[in-house]
């Protein structure tokens, strides 16, 4: 029994040593713990290991007499485990005020060419700004006393009917500059005397003295006409006989005219 008792005593001693070791290291409190302020104001001790016996500082009798205060331990809570489900979307708030206009940006790159658009609707019809005529006479004519209108019986050009063949005068459809020309064939030994008339006034004269040879005579003029003005031809007999020649085969007498430039206001 001797050895067994000895082994049991050693085992009990070890158990008691393990239980009392924290008290020996940390110290046993002899009075109520002091406040944080009191502990903070007291002398501090540097932590060191128990086995560091070679570098132990001199014992401070005042410090060893103070009771050991356990550090404050704050509990740690894992917030992630307390997170709830996502709530519903809230109502839309009122719109804020309009901000100030920002600076103008730089010009962008030129884009690609777009597709061709559809053709537009046709415009209003343009006003016709053209006028022309050309007429002739296949019959010879002897003038009577005074003035006698020269009547024409053949139409070469009169697309818009601006020349009245019955009255044998041209009526200007609009104001502008017009050009006119008159061609006749004289008669042997007879005077040739004609006027190109603007309304009722002679504008130019075509004249040939009596001769033993008949010849072609011509006259041309440019006139500024107003819309509605008339231009025509007349014979004038003085003391001598006045006549012009033509026949049914050839046309010896012609009268022509056309618009050169219309007025800007027309």
SEKOL-457381 format. One record per residue (C-alpha): x, y, z. Coordinates in steps of 0.2 Angstrom, whole numbers, padded with zeros to 4 digits, always signed. Layout:
XYZ
...
END
This chain:
+0000+0000+0000
+0014+0011+0002
+0018+0014-0016
-0001+0016-0021
-0003+0029-0007
+0012+0039-0013
+0005+0039-0031
-0012+0045-0026
-0004+0059-0016
+0006+0064-0031
-0009+0064-0042
-0020+0074-0030
-0005+0087-0028
-0005+0089-0047
-0023+0092-0048
-0023+0105-0034
-0008+0113-0043
-0017+0115-0059
-0032+0122-0050
-0022+0135-0040
-0010+0140-0053
-0021+0154-0060
-0024+0161-0043
-0005+0161-0040
-0002+0170-0057
-0016+0182-0057
-0017+0185-0038
-0032+0183-0027
-0042+0199-0024
-0043+0204-0006
-0056+0219-0008
-0069+0226-0020
-0063+0230-0037
-0059+0248-0040
-0067+0259-0054
-0058+0261-0071
-0053+0279-0066
-0044+0272-0051
-0036+0258-0060
-0030+0270-0074
-0023+0282-0062
-0013+0269-0052
+0004+0263-0057
+0005+0251-0072
+0014+0235-0074
+0022+0229-0090
+0017+0212-0095
+0030+0198-0095
+0031+0180-0096
+0033+0169-0080
+0048+0161-0086
+0057+0177-0090
+0066+0176-0073
+0082+0184-0079
+0074+0200-0084
+0062+0203-0070
+0061+0221-0064
+0062+0224-0046
+0046+0221-0037
+0035+0235-0033
+0028+0233-0016
+0014+0246-0020
+0009+0237-0036
+0009+0220-0029
-0003+0225-0015
-0016+0231-0028
-0029+0219-0033
-0030+0213-0051
-0044+0220-0061
-0051+0210-0076
-0052+0219-0092
-0069+0224-0099
-0075+0212-0112
-0088+0218-0124
-0100+0206-0132
-0098+0203-0151
-0114+0201-0160
-0114+0194-0178
-0126+0206-0187
-0127+0196-0203
-0137+0183-0194
-0149+0196-0188
-0152+0203-0206
-0170+0202-0212
-0179+0200-0229
-0178+0214-0242
-0192+0226-0240
-0204+0233-0253
-0199+0247-0265
-0205+0264-0258
-0215+0277-0266
-0207+0288-0279
-0202+0305-0272
-0206+0322-0279
-0194+0327-0293
-0180+0339-0289
-0177+0356-0296
-0170+0358-0314
-0151+0360-0313
-0141+0374-0322
-0138+0371-0340
-0121+0364-0344
-0108+0370-0356
-0110+0366-0374
-0101+0351-0380
-0089+0349-0395
-0096+0347-0412
-0098+0328-0416
-0092+0318-0431
-0101+0319-0447
-0114+0305-0449
-0117+0294-0463
-0127+0300-0478
-0145+0297-0476
-0157+0288-0489
-0164+0298-0503
-0181+0306-0499
-0197+0305-0509
-0201+0317-0522
-0211+0332-0517
-0228+0337-0524
-0228+0347-0540
-0227+0365-0539
-0239+0378-0546
-0239+0380-0565
-0227+0393-0570
-0234+0408-0579
-0230+0407-0598
-0218+0421-0602
-0216+0419-0620
-0224+0427-0636
-0220+0425-0654
-0229+0426-0671
-0225+0427-0690
-0238+0430-0704
-0237+0434-0722
-0247+0440-0737
-0249+0432-0754
-0259+0446-0763
-0252+0462-0770
-0260+0478-0764
-0262+0496-0770
-0265+0509-0757
-0280+0520-0757
-0281+0538-0751
-0273+0541-0734
-0269+0527-0722
-0274+0509-0726
-0271+0494-0714
-0260+0480-0721
-0270+0464-0719
-0262+0447-0719
-0269+0430-0725
-0255+0417-0720
-0249+0412-0703
-0232+0404-0701
-0231+0405-0682
-0244+0410-0669
-0244+0397-0655
-0254+0407-0642
-0265+0417-0654
-0257+0434-0649
-0258+0440-0667
-0276+0443-0672
-0277+0438-0691
-0294+0446-0694
-0289+0463-0687
-0270+0460-0693
-0263+0467-0677
-0252+0460-0663
-0258+0462-0645
-0244+0461-0631
-0249+0448-0618
-0238+0456-0605
-0226+0471-0603
-0208+0469-0609
-0196+0472-0624
-0202+0465-0641
-0193+0464-0658
-0203+0466-0674
-0197+0465-0692
-0207+0469-0709
-0202+0463-0726
-0210+0468-0743
-0207+0468-0761
-0208+0484-0771
-0218+0487-0787
-0210+0493-0803
-0211+0512-0805
-0222+0514-0789
-0218+0521-0773
-0217+0510-0757
-0222+0519-0741
-0227+0509-0725
-0227+0512-0706
-0225+0500-0692
-0238+0507-0679
-0237+0506-0660
-0256+0508-0655
-0260+0523-0666
-0243+0531-0668
-0230+0527-0682
-0215+0519-0674
-0204+0517-0690
-0206+0519-0708
-0201+0507-0723
-0199+0518-0739
-0193+0515-0757
-0193+0527-0771
-0201+0522-0788
-0189+0512-0799
-0189+0502-0815
-0183+0487-0805
-0193+0479-0790
-0183+0475-0775
-0185+0468-0757
-0186+0480-0743
-0185+0477-0724
-0187+0486-0708
-0185+0481-0690
-0188+0489-0673
-0187+0485-0654
-0202+0492-0644
-0206+0493-0626
-0224+0487-0624
-0236+0487-0610
-0248+0473-0608
-0262+0475-0621
-0252+0487-0633
-0255+0484-0651
-0243+0483-0666
-0248+0483-0684
-0243+0489-0702
-0252+0502-0713
-0249+0509-0730
-0248+0528-0733
-0253+0536-0750
-0247+0554-0754
-0247+0562-0772
-0239+0546-0780
-0246+0529-0781
-0241+0517-0767
-0241+0498-0770
-0232+0482-0764
-0230+0466-0774
-0234+0447-0770
-0242+0432-0779
-0251+0416-0775
-0236+0406-0778
-0223+0414-0767
-0224+0425-0751
-0216+0442-0753
-0223+0451-0738
-0220+0445-0720
-0222+0453-0703
-0214+0444-0687
-0212+0448-0669
-0207+0440-0652
-0204+0444-0634
-0186+0447-0629
-0188+0451-0610
-0203+0453-0600
-0205+0466-0586
-0200+0460-0569
-0217+0465-0562
-0227+0454-0574
END
